[in-house]
Amino acid sequence: MDIVTMIKNLMGIRQVLPHEQVQRLKKLPKEQALKELGTVLYEECVRQASTFVNGELRRGDTPFKGMSAAAFFHEILAVSFWVMDQEAAGGKKLLVKEFHDNYFRSFSMPVTLDERHNELMKKYEKYDDAWNEVTGHFDEFGLQVVHNLYGKGEDIKTRERTFWVIRFADDIVKACKPLKKSWKIIGLAPEKKAKVAQQDRIAGY
């Protein structure tokens, strides 16, 4: 099974690439394969984020009522990028360049590309600090996303908003779980670094 079909099957992504292109990807160097796979996963991030945002804003009892659809979507899309890289590529930012390249081409904003990149990287740093992979509790992560959307002031809907953000992130995590083994099969994850990172976690660093 070729690497693109493998990822699509594991993540439930629709077959959007023609058979001829899939066969071509099998023969590509790793860098080019990563680039094109990054595009496939970027499209999945957009689909997941738009489905979540549209679903929430259509619910009559949503705690996100009144939130700008654009602001909501772009924050949740950033969450999708970060979680996808965290889970599929071990948080090594291997997918970030491809995600950002596609993102910046698809959505224009009145700031420079460097400013947009730096803004996203700052978000990822906050996500890194809040994500607790050891305990499996992601309350702080969900709260960080809510703070990005609403500011640090909290109200009676903060907890509910946090819950739905955590649930969304968890759905992405579950979708990415099969990719952890596949990432090594594809040969895109640096094996040595992965082992060092695992040793660091065990040692408590």
GROMACS elastic network, one bead per residue, 0.5 to 0.9 nm:
[ bonds ]
;  ai    aj funct       b0    kb
    1     4     6  0.84652   500
    1     5     6  0.66388   500
    1     6     6  0.62891   500
    2     5     6  0.55070   500
    2     6     6  0.61282   500
    2     7     6  0.88369   500
    2    22     6  0.71486   500
    2    23     6  0.73415   500
    2    25     6  0.80129   500
    2    26     6  0.59434   500
    3     7     6  0.62722   500
    3     8     6  0.86108   500
    3    22     6  0.83474   500
    3    25     6  0.79509   500
    3    26     6  0.67862   500
    3    33     6  0.87264   500
    3    37     6  0.85756   500
    3   182     6  0.83745   500
    3   185     6  0.86550   500
    3   186     6  0.64654   500
    4     7     6  0.52987   500
    4     8     6  0.61718   500
    4     9     6  0.85658   500
    4    17     6  0.87202   500
    4    22     6  0.65262   500
    4    25     6  0.75497   500
    4    26     6  0.80917   500
    4    33     6  0.87958   500
    4    36     6  0.88516   500
    4    37     6  0.67151   500
    4    40     6  0.82130   500
    5     8     6  0.50387   500
    5     9     6  0.59675   500
    5    10     6  0.84873   500
    5    15     6  0.78826   500
    5    22     6  0.74207   500
    6     9     6  0.52705   500
    6    10     6  0.61766   500
    6    11     6  0.86443   500
    6   182     6  0.78618   500
    7    10     6  0.51589   500
    7    11     6  0.60934   500
    7    12     6  0.82381   500
    7    13     6  0.78991   500
    7    37     6  0.85213   500
    7    40     6  0.89352   500
    7    41     6  0.87022   500
    7   178     6  0.86904   500
    7   179     6  0.70159   500
    7   182     6  0.76563   500
    8    11     6  0.52861   500
    8    12     6  0.56348   500
    8    14     6  0.68037   500
    8    15     6  0.70726   500
    8    40     6  0.83118   500
    8    41     6  0.88157   500
    9    12     6  0.51421   500
    9    13     6  0.64579   500
    9    14     6  0.82306   500
    9    15     6  0.86676   500
   10    13     6  0.78224   500
   10   175     6  0.76101   500
   10   176     6  0.80887   500
   10   177     6  0.88845   500
   10   178     6  0.62361   500
   10   179     6  0.71163   500
   11    44     6  0.86350   500
   11   175     6  0.55395   500
   11   176     6  0.68512   500
   11   178     6  0.78945   500
   11   179     6  0.80848   500
   12   175     6  0.81902   500
   13    16     6  0.81096   500
   13    40     6  0.85442   500
   13    41     6  0.87591   500
   13    44     6  0.68865   500
   14    17     6  0.87879   500
   15    18     6  0.77018   500
   16    40     6  0.86018   500
   17    20     6  0.82393   500
   17    21     6  0.63806   500
   17    22     6  0.65574   500
   17    40     6  0.89472   500
   18    21     6  0.54590   500
   18    22     6  0.64720   500
   18    23     6  0.89215   500
   19    22     6  0.50812   500
   19    23     6  0.63015   500
   19    24     6  0.87194   500
   20    23     6  0.52374   500
   20    24     6  0.63756   500
   20    25     6  0.88806   500
   21    25     6  0.62757   500
   21    26     6  0.88842   500
   22    25     6  0.51700   500
   22    26     6  0.66575   500
   23    26     6  0.54164   500
   23    27     6  0.73355   500
   24    27     6  0.56185   500
   24    28     6  0.68266   500
   25    28     6  0.51498   500
   25    29     6  0.85711   500
   25    32     6  0.82177   500
   25    33     6  0.62101   500
   25    36     6  0.80277   500
   26    29     6  0.86768   500
   26    33     6  0.78514   500
   27    33     6  0.85494   500
   28    31     6  0.80278   500
   28    32     6  0.60031   500
   28    33     6  0.57174   500
   29    32     6  0.54819   500
   29    33     6  0.61251   500
   29    34     6  0.86084   500
   30    34     6  0.59410   500
   30    35     6  0.84760   500
   30   186     6  0.85670   500
   30   187     6  0.76991   500
   30   188     6  0.68046   500
   31    34     6  0.51134   500
   31    35     6  0.62074   500
   31    36     6  0.87950   500
   31   188     6  0.85185   500
   32    36     6  0.62954   500
   32    37     6  0.84673   500
   33    36     6  0.52951   500
   33    37     6  0.59276   500
   33    38     6  0.82748   500
   33   188     6  0.89616   500
   34    37     6  0.50481   500
   34    38     6  0.57621   500
   34    39     6  0.85511   500
   34    94     6  0.84398   500
   34    95     6  0.77931   500
   34    98     6  0.80638   500
   34   188     6  0.73469   500
   35    38     6  0.50768   500
   35    39     6  0.65422   500
   35    95     6  0.83145   500
   35    97     6  0.86181   500
   35    98     6  0.59164   500
   36    39     6  0.50947   500
   36    40     6  0.65711   500
   36    41     6  0.88537   500
   36    98     6  0.82174   500
   37    41     6  0.62276   500
   37    42     6  0.84004   500
   37    95     6  0.89362   500
   37    98     6  0.86231   500
   38    41     6  0.51252   500
   38    42     6  0.58804   500
   38    43     6  0.85778   500
   38    95     6  0.60059   500
   38    96     6  0.84145   500
   38    97     6  0.84737   500
   38    98     6  0.52079   500
   38    99     6  0.63080   500
   38   102     6  0.86791   500
   39    43     6  0.62618   500
   39    44     6  0.86967   500
   39    98     6  0.65425   500
   39    99     6  0.69233   500
   39   101     6  0.89965   500
   39   102     6  0.68250   500
   40    43     6  0.53141   500
   40    44     6  0.65426   500
   40    45     6  0.89198   500
   41    45     6  0.62296   500
   41    46     6  0.87039   500
   41    81     6  0.89402   500
   41    84     6  0.81446   500
   41    95     6  0.86980   500
   41    99     6  0.80074   500
   42    45     6  0.50066   500
   42    46     6  0.63169   500
   42    47     6  0.86258   500
   42    80     6  0.88883   500
   42    81     6  0.75605   500
   42    95     6  0.88569   500
   42    98     6  0.77279   500
   42    99     6  0.54994   500
   42   100     6  0.87883   500
   42   102     6  0.71903   500
   42   103     6  0.79439   500
   43    46     6  0.51287   500
   43    47     6  0.61763   500
   43    48     6  0.86271   500
   43    99     6  0.89961   500
   43   102     6  0.88565   500
   44    48     6  0.60546   500
   44    49     6  0.84764   500
   44    80     6  0.89803   500
   45    48     6  0.51616   500
   45    49     6  0.60204   500
   45    50     6  0.84579   500
   45    77     6  0.64952   500
   45    78     6  0.88406   500
   45    79     6  0.89948   500
   45    80     6  0.54621   500
   45    81     6  0.65423   500
   45    84     6  0.78099   500
   45    99     6  0.89500   500
   45   172     6  0.87371   500
   46    49     6  0.51768   500
   46    50     6  0.59402   500
   46    51     6  0.83588   500
   46    73     6  0.88815   500
   46    77     6  0.63512   500
   46    80     6  0.79513   500
   47    50     6  0.53179   500
   47    51     6  0.59949   500
   47    52     6  0.85521   500
   48    51     6  0.52611   500
   48    52     6  0.62245   500
   48    53     6  0.86699   500
   48    77     6  0.81518   500
   48    80     6  0.76570   500
   48   168     6  0.87313   500
   48   172     6  0.80943   500
   49    52     6  0.52301   500
   49    53     6  0.60993   500
   49    54     6  0.84649   500
   49    73     6  0.63806   500
   49    74     6  0.83013   500
   49    75     6  0.89475   500
   49    76     6  0.57205   500
   49    77     6  0.53048   500
   49    78     6  0.88872   500
   49    79     6  0.85352   500
   49    80     6  0.68128   500
   49   168     6  0.86404   500
   50    53     6  0.51498   500
   50    54     6  0.58366   500
   50    55     6  0.81964   500
   50    73     6  0.64169   500
   50    76     6  0.84145   500
   50    77     6  0.79840   500
   51    54     6  0.53697   500
   51    55     6  0.59289   500
   51    56     6  0.85088   500
   52    55     6  0.51672   500
   52    56     6  0.60901   500
   52    57     6  0.86399   500
   52    73     6  0.85598   500
   52    76     6  0.83715   500
   52   168     6  0.73492   500
   53    56     6  0.51774   500
   53    57     6  0.61394   500
   53    58     6  0.85537   500
   53    69     6  0.73060   500
   53    72     6  0.68100   500
   53    73     6  0.59675   500
   53    76     6  0.76986   500
   54    57     6  0.53186   500
   54    58     6  0.61604   500
   54    59     6  0.87772   500
   54    69     6  0.80493   500
   54    73     6  0.85852   500
   55    58     6  0.53311   500
   55    59     6  0.64758   500
   56    59     6  0.53457   500
   56    60     6  0.85500   500
   56    61     6  0.87797   500
   56    62     6  0.59107   500
   56    63     6  0.83300   500
   56    64     6  0.71101   500
   56    65     6  0.83118   500
   56   164     6  0.89754   500
   57    60     6  0.77193   500
   57    62     6  0.65472   500
   57    63     6  0.88565   500
   57    64     6  0.67304   500
   57    65     6  0.63309   500
   57    66     6  0.83763   500
   57    67     6  0.82415   500
   57    69     6  0.76413   500
   58    61     6  0.87911   500
   58    62     6  0.77879   500
   58    65     6  0.88266   500
   59    62     6  0.52759   500
   59    65     6  0.85054   500
   60    65     6  0.80421   500
   61    64     6  0.86333   500
   61    65     6  0.77421   500
   62    65     6  0.56326   500
   62   160     6  0.89516   500
   62   161     6  0.84859   500
   63    66     6  0.88048   500
   63   157     6  0.59078   500
   63   158     6  0.80763   500
   63   160     6  0.66070   500
   63   161     6  0.58612   500
   64    67     6  0.56007   500
   64    68     6  0.89713   500
   64    72     6  0.86250   500
   64   157     6  0.84665   500
   64   161     6  0.68774   500
   65    68     6  0.87609   500
   66    69     6  0.85128   500
   67    70     6  0.86123   500
   67    71     6  0.75018   500
   67    72     6  0.66811   500
   67   149     6  0.83561   500
   67   150     6  0.87121   500
   68    71     6  0.52738   500
   68    72     6  0.60259   500
   68    73     6  0.84754   500
   69    72     6  0.51112   500
   69    73     6  0.59821   500
   69    74     6  0.86137   500
   70    73     6  0.51449   500
   70    74     6  0.61778   500
   70    75     6  0.86152   500
   71    74     6  0.53559   500
   71    75     6  0.62320   500
   71    76     6  0.86189   500
   71   149     6  0.74444   500
   72    75     6  0.53849   500
   72    76     6  0.61968   500
   72    77     6  0.85133   500
   72   149     6  0.70347   500
   73    76     6  0.51936   500
   73    77     6  0.59269   500
   73    78     6  0.85753   500
   74    78     6  0.61962   500
   74    79     6  0.86523   500
   75    78     6  0.51299   500
   75    79     6  0.63834   500
   75    80     6  0.87457   500
   75   145     6  0.75015   500
   75   148     6  0.77275   500
   75   149     6  0.73002   500
   76    80     6  0.62100   500
   76    81     6  0.87122   500
   76   145     6  0.81725   500
   76   165     6  0.82190   500
   76   168     6  0.87901   500
   77    81     6  0.62684   500
   77    82     6  0.86755   500
   78    81     6  0.50729   500
   78    82     6  0.62444   500
   78    83     6  0.86107   500
   78   120     6  0.70610   500
   78   123     6  0.78823   500
   78   124     6  0.80769   500
   79    82     6  0.51915   500
   79    83     6  0.60358   500
   79    84     6  0.83299   500
   79   123     6  0.87162   500
   79   124     6  0.81782   500
   79   127     6  0.82120   500
   79   145     6  0.79656   500
   79   169     6  0.73405   500
   80    83     6  0.52941   500
   80    84     6  0.58444   500
   80    85     6  0.84555   500
   80   168     6  0.88443   500
   80   169     6  0.73189   500
   80   172     6  0.71319   500
   81    84     6  0.52658   500
   81    85     6  0.62165   500
   81    86     6  0.84863   500
   81    95     6  0.80895   500
   81    96     6  0.71377   500
   81    99     6  0.68827   500
   81   100     6  0.87990   500
   82    85     6  0.52817   500
   82    86     6  0.59398   500
   82    87     6  0.85547   500
   82    91     6  0.78062   500
   82    93     6  0.82799   500
   82    96     6  0.79170   500
   82   123     6  0.89821   500
   82   124     6  0.63720   500
   82   127     6  0.78103   500
   82   128     6  0.88556   500
   83    87     6  0.59317   500
   83    88     6  0.81200   500
   83    91     6  0.81233   500
   83   169     6  0.68878   500
   83   170     6  0.89713   500
   83   172     6  0.68133   500
   83   173     6  0.68171   500
   83   176     6  0.87481   500
   84    87     6  0.53763   500
   84    88     6  0.55946   500
   84    89     6  0.74894   500
   84    91     6  0.84168   500
   84    95     6  0.81870   500
   84   172     6  0.68798   500
   84   173     6  0.73577   500
   84   175     6  0.89920   500
   84   176     6  0.68064   500
   85    88     6  0.53349   500
   85    90     6  0.65038   500
   85    91     6  0.52653   500
   85    92     6  0.70809   500
   85    93     6  0.60057   500
   85    94     6  0.69329   500
   85    95     6  0.57863   500
   85    96     6  0.70536   500
   86    89     6  0.58210   500
   86    92     6  0.71322   500
   86    93     6  0.76355   500
   86   173     6  0.87588   500
   87    90     6  0.54295   500
   87    91     6  0.66355   500
   87   172     6  0.85377   500
   87   173     6  0.63018   500
   87   176     6  0.59222   500
   87   177     6  0.69059   500
   87   179     6  0.78776   500
   87   180     6  0.70367   500
   88    91     6  0.77580   500
   88    95     6  0.88393   500
   88   173     6  0.86305   500
   88   176     6  0.56664   500
   88   177     6  0.72743   500
   88   178     6  0.84376   500
   88   179     6  0.54471   500
   88   180     6  0.54958   500
   88   181     6  0.89400   500
   88   182     6  0.87241   500
   88   183     6  0.68468   500
   89    92     6  0.60492   500
   89    93     6  0.71997   500
   89    94     6  0.63651   500
   89    95     6  0.72317   500
   89   179     6  0.83467   500
   89   180     6  0.72551   500
   89   183     6  0.69218   500
   89   188     6  0.82861   500
   89   189     6  0.65658   500
   90    93     6  0.80253   500
   90    94     6  0.86189   500
   90   180     6  0.79066   500
   90   189     6  0.80048   500
   90   194     6  0.73903   500
   91    94     6  0.76926   500
   91    95     6  0.89819   500
   91   128     6  0.89527   500
   92    95     6  0.80902   500
   92    96     6  0.88448   500
   92   189     6  0.85850   500
   93    96     6  0.51100   500
   93    97     6  0.76830   500
   94    97     6  0.70982   500
   94    98     6  0.82331   500
   94   188     6  0.85078   500
   94   189     6  0.82497   500
   95    98     6  0.55272   500
   95    99     6  0.61199   500
   95   100     6  0.86268   500
   96    99     6  0.50218   500
   96   100     6  0.59608   500
   96   101     6  0.84197   500
   97   100     6  0.51934   500
   97   101     6  0.59961   500
   97   102     6  0.85862   500
   98   101     6  0.51381   500
   98   102     6  0.62336   500
   98   103     6  0.84206   500
   99   102     6  0.53799   500
   99   103     6  0.59624   500
   99   104     6  0.85728   500
  100   104     6  0.58559   500
  100   105     6  0.83488   500
  100   116     6  0.89748   500
  100   117     6  0.72352   500
  100   120     6  0.89385   500
  101   104     6  0.54570   500
  101   105     6  0.63243   500
  101   106     6  0.87148   500
  102   105     6  0.52443   500
  102   106     6  0.61454   500
  102   107     6  0.86524   500
  103   106     6  0.51307   500
  103   107     6  0.59868   500
  103   108     6  0.85968   500
  104   107     6  0.54237   500
  104   108     6  0.62604   500
  104   109     6  0.83405   500
  104   113     6  0.71973   500
  104   116     6  0.82519   500
  104   117     6  0.89215   500
  105   108     6  0.69108   500
  108   111     6  0.85247   500
  109   112     6  0.79365   500
  109   113     6  0.87937   500
  109   116     6  0.83687   500
  111   114     6  0.83135   500
  111   115     6  0.63254   500
  111   116     6  0.67552   500
  112   115     6  0.51946   500
  112   116     6  0.63684   500
  112   117     6  0.86592   500
  113   116     6  0.50797   500
  113   117     6  0.60548   500
  113   118     6  0.85249   500
  114   117     6  0.50325   500
  114   118     6  0.60275   500
  114   119     6  0.84738   500
  115   118     6  0.51332   500
  115   119     6  0.60529   500
  115   120     6  0.86426   500
  116   119     6  0.51154   500
  116   120     6  0.63027   500
  116   121     6  0.86714   500
  117   120     6  0.52669   500
  117   121     6  0.62182   500
  117   122     6  0.87235   500
  118   121     6  0.50236   500
  118   122     6  0.62047   500
  118   123     6  0.86838   500
  119   122     6  0.52172   500
  119   123     6  0.64600   500
  119   124     6  0.88454   500
  120   123     6  0.50035   500
  120   124     6  0.62662   500
  120   125     6  0.87096   500
  121   125     6  0.62335   500
  121   126     6  0.87555   500
  122   125     6  0.50743   500
  122   126     6  0.64860   500
  122   127     6  0.87050   500
  123   126     6  0.52013   500
  123   127     6  0.62474   500
  123   128     6  0.86396   500
  123   145     6  0.88411   500
  123   148     6  0.84748   500
  124   128     6  0.60073   500
  124   129     6  0.86037   500
  125   129     6  0.63349   500
  125   130     6  0.87335   500
  126   129     6  0.51302   500
  126   130     6  0.62459   500
  126   131     6  0.86005   500
  126   141     6  0.83235   500
  126   144     6  0.73304   500
  127   130     6  0.51234   500
  127   131     6  0.58966   500
  127   140     6  0.89250   500
  127   141     6  0.60991   500
  127   142     6  0.89751   500
  127   144     6  0.71829   500
  127   145     6  0.80055   500
  128   131     6  0.54566   500
  128   132     6  0.84405   500
  128   141     6  0.84310   500
  129   132     6  0.80179   500
  129   140     6  0.88721   500
  129   141     6  0.81086   500
  130   138     6  0.74513   500
  130   139     6  0.82384   500
  130   140     6  0.52256   500
  130   142     6  0.82964   500
  130   143     6  0.86220   500
  130   144     6  0.70545   500
  131   134     6  0.89725   500
  131   136     6  0.85197   500
  131   137     6  0.80064   500
  131   138     6  0.59386   500
  131   139     6  0.84392   500
  131   140     6  0.69869   500
  131   141     6  0.52650   500
  131   142     6  0.87668   500
  132   135     6  0.59562   500
  132   136     6  0.58794   500
  132   137     6  0.59902   500
  132   138     6  0.59841   500
  132   139     6  0.87329   500
  132   140     6  0.81144   500
  132   141     6  0.78652   500
  133   136     6  0.50750   500
  133   137     6  0.73865   500
  133   138     6  0.80408   500
  134   137     6  0.81175   500
  134   201     6  0.83901   500
  135   138     6  0.84542   500
  137   140     6  0.79654   500
  137   141     6  0.86563   500
  138   141     6  0.51124   500
  138   142     6  0.62407   500
  138   143     6  0.85647   500
  138   166     6  0.64722   500
  138   169     6  0.89762   500
  138   170     6  0.89880   500
  139   142     6  0.51819   500
  139   143     6  0.60668   500
  139   144     6  0.85464   500
  139   162     6  0.69660   500
  139   163     6  0.77269   500
  139   166     6  0.70498   500
  140   144     6  0.60440   500
  140   145     6  0.87347   500
  140   162     6  0.85970   500
  141   144     6  0.50866   500
  141   145     6  0.65113   500
  141   146     6  0.87840   500
  141   162     6  0.83682   500
  141   165     6  0.86274   500
  141   166     6  0.74697   500
  142   145     6  0.52691   500
  142   146     6  0.63520   500
  142   147     6  0.86900   500
  142   161     6  0.80296   500
  142   163     6  0.69594   500
  142   164     6  0.80903   500
  142   165     6  0.53942   500
  142   166     6  0.51662   500
  142   167     6  0.88396   500
  142   169     6  0.83686   500
  143   147     6  0.60673   500
  143   148     6  0.85733   500
  143   158     6  0.77319   500
  143   159     6  0.78879   500
  143   161     6  0.81260   500
  143   162     6  0.52867   500
  143   163     6  0.86435   500
  143   165     6  0.82590   500
  143   166     6  0.86762   500
  144   147     6  0.50041   500
  144   148     6  0.62341   500
  144   149     6  0.87498   500
  144   152     6  0.86097   500
  144   162     6  0.84825   500
  145   148     6  0.50105   500
  145   149     6  0.64255   500
  145   150     6  0.87423   500
  145   162     6  0.77308   500
  145   165     6  0.73849   500
  146   149     6  0.50580   500
  146   150     6  0.59781   500
  146   151     6  0.74346   500
  146   152     6  0.82123   500
  146   158     6  0.72461   500
  146   161     6  0.67302   500
  146   162     6  0.62587   500
  146   165     6  0.77961   500
  147   150     6  0.51346   500
  147   153     6  0.75974   500
  147   154     6  0.82791   500
  147   158     6  0.88905   500
  148   151     6  0.57522   500
  148   152     6  0.77838   500
  150   153     6  0.73381   500
  150   154     6  0.82635   500
  151   154     6  0.79672   500
  154   157     6  0.78142   500
  154   158     6  0.57596   500
  154   159     6  0.87077   500
  155   158     6  0.54688   500
  155   159     6  0.82732   500
  156   159     6  0.70355   500
  156   160     6  0.81226   500
  157   160     6  0.53103   500
  157   161     6  0.61246   500
  157   162     6  0.85703   500
  158   161     6  0.51431   500
  158   162     6  0.60942   500
  158   163     6  0.86269   500
  159   162     6  0.50196   500
  159   163     6  0.61987   500
  159   164     6  0.88954   500
  160   163     6  0.50051   500
  160   164     6  0.64985   500
  160   165     6  0.87824   500
  161   164     6  0.53673   500
  161   165     6  0.63535   500
  161   166     6  0.87101   500
  162   165     6  0.51856   500
  162   166     6  0.61560   500
  162   167     6  0.85734   500
  163   166     6  0.51996   500
  163   167     6  0.61698   500
  163   168     6  0.87097   500
  164   168     6  0.61744   500
  164   169     6  0.86329   500
  165   168     6  0.51164   500
  165   169     6  0.62382   500
  165   170     6  0.85616   500
  166   169     6  0.50815   500
  166   170     6  0.60305   500
  166   171     6  0.86196   500
  167   170     6  0.50154   500
  167   171     6  0.62687   500
  167   172     6  0.88404   500
  168   171     6  0.51483   500
  168   172     6  0.65767   500
  168   173     6  0.88045   500
  169   172     6  0.51695   500
  169   173     6  0.62733   500
  169   174     6  0.87609   500
  170   174     6  0.61680   500
  170   175     6  0.85643   500
  171   174     6  0.51866   500
  171   175     6  0.62395   500
  171   176     6  0.86780   500
  172   175     6  0.50629   500
  172   176     6  0.61847   500
  172   177     6  0.87687   500
  173   176     6  0.51020   500
  173   177     6  0.62263   500
  174   177     6  0.53335   500
  174   178     6  0.80965   500
  175   178     6  0.71484   500
  175   179     6  0.81272   500
  176   179     6  0.52189   500
  176   180     6  0.71142   500
  177   180     6  0.57728   500
  177   181     6  0.82105   500
  178   181     6  0.63066   500
  178   182     6  0.67668   500
  178   183     6  0.89414   500
  179   183     6  0.56853   500
  179   184     6  0.86633   500
  180   183     6  0.53204   500
  180   184     6  0.70692   500
  181   184     6  0.55277   500
  181   185     6  0.65219   500
  181   186     6  0.88516   500
  182   186     6  0.60313   500
  182   187     6  0.84954   500
  183   186     6  0.51786   500
  183   187     6  0.63683   500
  183   188     6  0.61150   500
  183   189     6  0.61134   500
  184   188     6  0.64166   500
  184   189     6  0.57362   500
  184   190     6  0.82613   500
  184   191     6  0.75910   500
  185   188     6  0.80214   500
  185   189     6  0.88724   500
  186   189     6  0.80267   500
  187   190     6  0.78233   500
  187   191     6  0.86911   500
  188   191     6  0.88755   500
  189   192     6  0.88949   500
  189   193     6  0.84458   500
  189   194     6  0.76775   500
  190   193     6  0.56178   500
  190   194     6  0.63844   500
  190   195     6  0.89950   500
  191   194     6  0.51325   500
  191   195     6  0.64161   500
  191   196     6  0.88212   500
  192   195     6  0.52860   500
  192   196     6  0.63628   500
  192   197     6  0.87184   500
  193   196     6  0.50004   500
  193   197     6  0.60547   500
  193   198     6  0.85126   500
  194   197     6  0.51555   500
  194   198     6  0.62364   500
  194   199     6  0.87177   500
  195   198     6  0.50465   500
  195   199     6  0.62076   500
  195   200     6  0.85989   500
  196   199     6  0.50761   500
  196   200     6  0.61496   500
  196   201     6  0.86905   500
  197   200     6  0.50326   500
  197   201     6  0.62829   500
  197   202     6  0.87261   500
  198   201     6  0.51592   500
  198   202     6  0.63294   500
  198   203     6  0.86535   500
  199   202     6  0.51042   500
  199   203     6  0.61276   500
  199   204     6  0.85605   500
  199   205     6  0.87160   500
  200   203     6  0.50060   500
  200   204     6  0.60815   500
  200   205     6  0.51138   500
  201   204     6  0.50135   500
  201   205     6  0.57395   500
  202   205     6  0.77176   500
